[in-house]
Amino acid sequence: MAAPMLNQLNTLVANMFAAGLLDDQFQELQMLQEGSAPDFIDKVVTLFSEDGERIIGEIAKLLDKPCVDYQKYWCSESEEQLHSVPSVLSGEEQRWVPELTGFCEE
């Protein structure tokens, strides 16, 4: 790599460290890079960026979905069912009925 380009790269990396965009893990990646794979860091950063973009896209889709009020659903539907069918609940399940109904009253 030509000296001016190397200086520019070093300045960019130093600025990214100063801005908090890079940390010690980047230096660890640099140590892992071998002469036989000079584009190792490039591949790792590219994969990280692509995964980040995909994950952010998935989160954005989830945020577009309507929010479900589980407490409202539980209390309107399940509380009556819990009180009306205690005979089909096991002892362990019956133990949770008061706690679940108490959740609805909060």
GIBEL-V439633 format. One record per residue. SS is DSSP state (A for helix, B for strand, O for the rest). OMEGA is omega in whole degrees, -180 to 180 (none if undefined). D_LAST is the distance of its C-alpha to the last C-alpha in whole Angstrom. Layout:
# GIBEL-V439633
ss/omega/d_last
SS/OMEGA/D_LAST
SS/OMEGA/D_LAST
This chain:
# GIBEL-V439633
ss/omega/d_last
O/-178/66
O/-177/68
A/180/68
A/179/67
A/179/64
A/177/63
A/179/63
A/178/61
A/180/58
A/178/58
A/179/57
A/180/55
A/179/53
A/178/53
A/179/52
A/174/49
A/-179/48
A/-180/48
A/-180/46
O/179/44
O/178/44
O/177/46
O/-177/45
A/180/47
A/177/46
A/178/48
A/177/51
A/176/50
A/179/51
A/179/54
A/180/55
A/-178/55
O/180/57
O/178/60
O/-179/63
O/179/63
O/-176/60
O/-180/60
O/-179/57
A/-178/55
A/178/53
A/180/53
A/-179/52
A/-179/49
A/178/48
A/178/48
A/179/46
A/-179/43
A/179/43
A/178/43
A/179/41
A/179/39
A/180/39
A/-178/38
A/178/35
A/176/34
A/178/35
A/178/33
A/179/30
A/178/31
A/179/31
A/180/28
A/178/26
A/-180/28
O/179/26
O/179/23
O/-180/20
O/176/17
O/-175/14
A/179/13
A/179/9
A/180/11
A/-178/14
A/-174/12
A/-178/10
A/-176/13
A/-166/16
A/-178/15
A/179/13
A/-180/16
A/180/19
A/-179/17
A/-175/18
A/-177/21
O/-178/23
A/-177/22
A/-180/26
A/179/26
O/176/24
O/178/25
A/179/24
A/-180/23
A/180/21
A/179/20
A/-177/19
A/-177/16
A/-180/15
A/180/12
A/179/11
A/178/10
A/175/9
A/176/7
A/-179/5
A/-178/6
A/-179/4
O/none/0
